Amino acid sequence: MGPIFKSDSAAPVETSSTTRSQPGSSSMTPAGSAPPATYEPVIERVGEPVPLAEGHPNEYVVQVGDTLWDIAATFLNDPWFWPEIWYVNPEIENPHLIYPGDVLGLIYIDGQARITNVRASTYRMSPQARVTPLSEAVTSIRFEDVAAFLSSGIVLEKEQVETLPYLLATRGEHMIASAGNEVYVRGIDGDVPSTRYSVVNIGDPLYDPDDDRLIGYHGQVIGEGSLRRTGDPATVALTSTKREAKEGDRFLPAAVDVPLNFFPRSPSSNIDGRIISVVDGVTQIGQYQVVVMNRGSNDGLTVGDVLSVFQSGREIEDRLKGGKVKLPDEEAGTVMIFKTFNRISYGLVMEATDAIHILDAVRNPT
């Protein structure tokens, strides 16, 4: 059994913003927070008209299972322009939420195309008596699409590995441990009994292909455990294992926060990085697979940033004039960031127009 995932799918989705969130932060409204006191139309001005998708509708009824990316792609050539085209309807009780049943319409303001919620579901109109939402607000990506995150293969930053609790010894005469055994763990501080952990085996080192720096390690989630007794060392009971746990294995909190409520946008800084790993370990990467990149919050990446993937051009022989020529990099897909760390980030492949591989480049969308 892999880690428990905490998603914020019940939290509001802010569909528009006039200010850029800071690196490492999310632009979503926290779950349970009160709606803004006033609802003024929010428009983020752009220098040029946002290109609309060919065959775009004038109105669209939001369906159960839709994501914000799906909706944006219905109207726009480039879904990451969504925050620049969204127009808040001040007549709706919470204008930053989109629900199944809402009708989104294409309107024009001062000659600029805008999308707004022209008719919200009846239980969301304001003024309103006591209401019960019929369904949750749409999220930017589906939770099931990122469920592989930390469930089979992960990448841990070098600094993260150095500070994580680690397995010191197995209780009794065992050299290795499995489900039903107790182990002694150093580095657990402040947690209470019954806290759950994922047990991670640290694998091969991972080097940044751009400068050969050690950036982290491949990891494999091999089981789960529950804290039985605090102290140094603490005692953890292994509750499930895929393979044996051994000295040096690390312990991660079993509840992993996977944010889902954000809106797609182009990065605010210039990004030029590479795909360095892929969850599931496949060689060719397709749509809705999770990839790891060698750029993170230190480089200005934040949750919701969209990057274009460029397939690295091959080097071939010039048979006429001699010598070798590197072919141009070709655009092969789109990745949206959903989890950032200092020097690495996780992204979901939203579109794959060609095969994507390890070491392919990721850059600002063109």
N, C-alpha and C positions, 0 to 999 in steps of 0.2 A: 504493500500500500504506500503510495507516494505522499507528498506533502499535502496538507490542507490548504486550499486556496481561499483567500478572502478577496472577494471582488466588491467594488463599490457600485454594482449595477443598480442598486436602489437609490443611489445618490443622484441629485439633479445634474443634467447636462447643460453647461453653459454653451449656448450656440453662438454667442457673439461677445466680443470684448474690445474695449478701446485701448487697453494697455497690455503689454507683453508680460507673461509670467516670467519669474526669475528662473535661472537654471536649477534643475532638480526639483522644481515645484510643479504642482498640477494646477490647471486653470479651472478645475471643476469646483462647484459649490459643495461644501461638505454635507454628508447625509444628515438630515434632521435640522439643518439650518433654516432660519426664517427667510422667506422671500424678501427681496429688496423692498424698502419702504415706498419708493416711487418707481414707476415704470416709464422712463423716458426712452423714446426711440434711440437705439444705439447703432450708428453707422461708422464703420471704419473706412475712411475715404481711400480710394486707390487712384493712381495716376491715369490708368487706362481701363477701359471696360473689361470686365471679367469675361473670358470666352465661354459661351454657353455650349452645351453638348448638342451635337446634331440630333434633330428629332426630339428635343426636350419637350416635356409637357408644359402647358400653362398652369395646370393644377395637378397635384399629386396627393392621393390619400395614403397616409402612413399605414403600413401593414404590420401585423405582429411578426416579429423576427427581423424587421428592418434594422439596419445600423445607420449611424450618421454618415458613414462612408458611402453606404449604398445610396442614401438619399442625395448626398452631394454629387455622386457620380451620375445620378439621373438627370440633374440639371446642368452640371458643369463638365467641361472637358477635363479640367484639373480640379479634383475634389478638395485640394488643399487651399483653394481660394474661398472656401465656405465662410470663414469668419469675416471676409471682406464684402460678402454679398448679402449676408443675413441682416434682415431688418426686423427689429423687435416690435411686435404688435402691443401697444400700450393698453389695449382693452382686455387682454388675457390675464388671468389671475397670476400665473407665474410664466412670464413670456420666455424664460430661458429653457423651458422643458418642451420636448416633443413627445407626444404619445401616439400609440396606434389609434387610428380614427381621425386624427387631426388632418386638416386639408392645408397643404402648403401651396401658395400661389406665387407666380412670377409677376411682379409689378415693375413699374418704371418710376423713378423719382429723380427729377432734374436730368432726365435723359439716361440715367444709369439703371441697369437691370438690378433688381433686388428680389429676394425671396422672403416671404413672410408667412406667418401662420394666419391664414385668412379666416379660418373657422376651426376653433378648437372643439374637441369632444364636449358634449353638452355638460358633463359633470365638472368641466374645468372653467367654464365661463364665469366672469365676475360682473356684478356682485353674485354671491353664491351662498346658499345655505350649507349646512354641514354636508361634506362630500366624502366619498370613499373612492379612491382611484380604482379603475377597472383593470389596469395593468401598469407595469413599470415603464418609466421613461426609456426611450431608445438609448442605447449605448453606442460608442464610436466603433467598437469591434465586438464580436461575439466572444463570450467567455470560453466556449468550447474550443475556439480557434487558438487560444493561448494556453489551454490546459496542459500542453506538453511542457510548458515553462517549468523547469525544476522537477518534472516528474520522471524523466529518464536520463537526460544528460544536461549538465549545467557548466557554466564557466564561473569561477570565483576569482575575484581580483587578488593580486598578491598580498596587499595589505589586509584584505578580508580574511584570507587563510591564516595569516600570522596572528590574528586576534580571536579566532573562533575557538570555543571549547573543544578539547580533544580527548580521545579515549586513552586513558593511562594504562589500565589493566582490566582483566576480566576476573570477576569474583570466583574463587575456587581455583581448581587446578587447570582450568581451560586456557589454551593459548589464543583461541578465537571464540567468538560468541555468536549466538543466533537467537531467534525468538524464544523467550522463556528464561534467558540468562540475564544476570545483572552485571553491569560494568561500572568501573570507577572513572569519573570524568573530571578533568581539571578545567578551570576557566569559567564555570557556571557561577554567575554572581547576580544575586537579587531576584532570581526566579523562585516561584513557590512550588511546593510539591504538586504533582500531577501535570505540570507544564510539559508539553509534548515537543519532541524534536525529530527532525529528519537526520538520519545518519548518512554522512557523505564520505565516500572513499576518494581521496585526492589522487588524481592520475598524472598524466604527462604535463610538463610545463608548456605554457603557451606564450610565444614570443610575438611582439608586434612586428609584422612584416615590413613596416616602413623604417624602423630604426633598430630592430633586433633587441629591444628592451624586453625583459621578462614582464609580461603584463598580467599573468594569472596562471590558473591551472584548470585543466579539464577535471570535472568531478562527476561522480556517479552516485545517485541516491540509492542506497542499498537497504534501507529499512527505517523503522521508527522506534522511538523509545519514550518513556514517561519518567519524569523525575520522581524518585522515591524519597531521597533524603538529601538535604542541602549540606554544604560544607566544601572543604577543599582537601581531598577530592569529594565530589558529590556522587551519589549512587543513582544510576539510571537503569530502569528495567526495559529491556528490548521487547517490544510488543509484536513486531512483525519484521521479517527480513527477507530480502530476495537472495542474498548471499551472506557469507559470514562477515562479521565486523571484527576488526583487528586494531592493534595498537596504532595510534596516529590518526585514525578516522576522525573527522570533524563532526560537530553537532550544530545544526541550524535550527532556528525556530520553525516548527512545523507549519505554522500559519504564515503564508506568504501573501503579502498584499499585491494584487495585480490590478492596477487601476484600469478602468474601462471607460470612465466618463471624462472625455476630453474632446477637443475638436481638432481636426487635421489642419495643418498649416505648414508653410515653408519655414525653415530655420531662420533665425534672426542673425546668425553668424555664418561665415563661409565654412562649409564642411567638406573635407576631402579625406575619406577614410576607406577601409576595406572590410569585407565580410571575413571574419576569422574563424567562425565556427557555426555549426548548425545543429539545433536540437534534433535528435534522432540519428545523427551521424550519416546522413545520405550524401552522395556525391553530387547529385543534381538537385537543385532546390526549386520548388514550385510554389504556387499560390497557397497562402495560409500556413506556411511553415515558419517556424521561429528561428531567427538568425541572430548571431552575436557580432557586433562591430567594434573596431578598435578606436572608437571615439565615444566620449561620454559627456558628463556635465561640465568637466573642465574645459571642454571644447565648445561649450555653449549649447549642447543638445538638451532638449527638454521633451517630456512626454507629449506626444501629439505631432512632433516634427516629422515631416515626410521627406524622404530621400529617394533619388533616382539611383537605380543600380545600373552599372555599365560593365558589360562583359569585356574582359581584357582582350585586346587585340592580339592575334597570334603573330609570331615572328616568322617570316617566310624568306626564301631565297629569291632574289631578283635574277631570273635566268637570262635576261637581256643585257643588263649592265653590270651584273654581278653584285655581290654583297648581300646583306640581309636587311629587310625592311619590316618594321613593326606596323601591323595594320591598325587602323583607328579603333578605339574602344567604342562599342555599340550599346545603346540603351537597351536594357533587357527586362526592366521591371520597376516596381515601386515598393518601398518599405516604409512602414509607419512605426515610430518609436513608441514603446509602451512601458519601458522600464529603463532607468538610467542609473549608472554608478559614475565614479570619478573618471575612469579611463575606458570603460566599456559601456555598451548599451545593448538592450534586447529590442528587436523589432519584428513585426509581423509582415510577411510578404503579402501585399494587397493585390498586386498585379504582377504577372510574369508573362511577358510577351516572347521570351526566349528562355533557354535553360540558364539558370544562375548557378554559379560555382563559388567555392571557397576562394578567397583572394580577389574576387570581383570588386570593383570600386563602388563606393557610395558617395554621392555628391548632392548638392542642392538641386532641386528639380529645375529643369530648363523650360 
